[in-house]
Amino acid sequence: LPHSRGFWVSKEIIACDSIVEGGSCYLYGSKLATLTTAVDGEIRGFDVRVQLCVTDESLPDHVIEKFPHLKGFKVIRVPPALDIHSLVKYQLAVAIFSSEGECVHITGLQLPGVLDELFFYDGPLGAVFSSECISLYLWAPTAQEVKAFIYEEAESKEPYEVPLQESNGVWHAKGPVTWEGCYYVYEVSVYHPSTLRIEKCIANDPYAKGLSADGKRTLLVNLDSEYLKPEKWDDLSDEKPSLVSFSDTSIYELHVRDFSASDATVPADLRGGYLAFTLPNSAGIRHLRRISTAGITHIHLLPTFQFGGVDDDKRNWKNVVDFQLLESFPPDSEEQQALVSAVQNDDGYNWGYNPVLWGVPKGSYSSDPNGFPRIIEFRRMIQALNRIGLRVVLDVVYNHVYANGPYDEFSVLDKIVPGYYLRRDLDGFVEHSTCMNNTASEHSMVEQLIIDDLLHWAVNYKVDGFRFDLMGHIMKRTMLRARDELRNLSKERDGVDGSSIYMYG
């Protein structure tokens, strides 16, 4: 069953384009993912077999509006008494039979429509802190079991195991306040359509706010803690550079590492990082101060979230490029490119368009990728830029992620709810029109994650704008909602004036 050409679009409807006149249709489910078809067409390995009602109805308008690519598909009716909450955790297939009882078509199912209808959730997700406890919340309605492994330190070998309990698709666990500063990962037991197996996926929390080096583990961190705030951080909204109108906006784009990587006026251990922006007398900051005076209003930072392609631990970089050697080659030589290309996968440079976790500052730009430094240093960077008259725009990349599947260390979303967060084609394979692993903002909980992440950066890091990479791959509805949610932020309630947050893409 390598293909998923059926679409469970609501609790009542499965959409299919392979209806046989006078035929019948059955839904098959296997809890252990053992569905097979024999040579004679017999379907084996199922725990559940339910007859569905084949119709000649077209899909209703509200379904076509959400899934326009399914226009022309026919309606298969689902019995009202079916236990869908349990079935979405199974390997599922729809089989079409001829009037003679011959199986003429069998295919897997894509579930986002029914998941949105039955399991949409707008409550807390990630780690939630109170004075009495720390709670974990994970949206994973197709998971059969979820555990959290808690580690006392970034590189601790032996975790302790915490089982999570489910309520309508949201898995929850509660722990002591002493968890703060510890690390965790999830083990999600779930059917994965890319392998046709029940997999035990080890994954970070999609709502992570802190990480260990290279994103190996999620840090349990309360961003409201005073020890994470630079001096006068809570007053930064009152120090924001004046901006009368968005029409006055003038933007200067730069890369965090490029800004200071070769700046001799920056101490060697700070070059290429967040703290280079806090040095008032460096050549780079003097330049930024001059362009601010000349009329530049915003600094656009290329991606600064946790991305793949650069090791967070600088000790692992292979920076062996000899600048004198480069200069010795003729201008038309291919040797320069060959020398740089030899280390391009192991050096410290990458544009950053390889998203792994959207909500955490990139560790390679911090003085220490473990623990709290990346959070504090990112805030100090924002504060320093604002104080020289420059607002800060983040380049956000919500249209794709770096990896998919149950095994890749950089895969996160596709381990939590496989087949949901990533946009799939009519055969069930992940789309790559962005460049890799398209996300599906048409799905409600993908949109929710994007909105929550934008609000997180606006409130917790007080950023002043967002540039959306490949905005055309994000639903217009999502962008309009993002605009409205950001504009609704107020200094009195949120510590941020949302009306001054600039969006473009």
BELCOR-V332867 format. One line per field, one symbol per residue. ss: DSSP state (A for helix, B for strand, O for the rest). Layout:
ss: ???
This chain:
ss: OOOOOBBBOOOOBBBBOOOOOOOBBBBBBBOOOOOBBOOOOOBBOOOBBBBBBBBBBBOOAAAAAAOAAAOOOBBBBOOOOOOAAAAOOOBBBBBBBOOOOOBBBBBBBBOAAAAAAAAOOOOOOBBBBOOOOBBBBBBOOOBBBBBBBBBOOOOOOOOBBBBOBBBOOBBBBBBOAAAOOOBBBBBBBBBBOOOOBBBBBBBOOOOOOOBOAAAOOBBOOOOOOAAAOOOOAAAAAAAOOOOOOAAAOOBBBBOAAAAAOOOOOOOAAAOOOAAAAAOOOOAAAAAAAAAAAAOOOBBBBOOOBBBOOOOOOAAAOOOOOOAAAAAAOOOOOOAAAAAAAOOOOOOOOOOOOOBBBBBBBOAAAOOOOOOOAAAAAAAAAAAAAAAOOOBBBBBBOOOBOOOOOOOOOOOOAAAAOOOOOBOBOOOOOBOOOOOOOBBOOOOAAAAAAAAAAAAAAAAAOOOOBBBBOOAAAOOAAAAAAAAAAAAOOOAAAAOOOAAAOBBBO
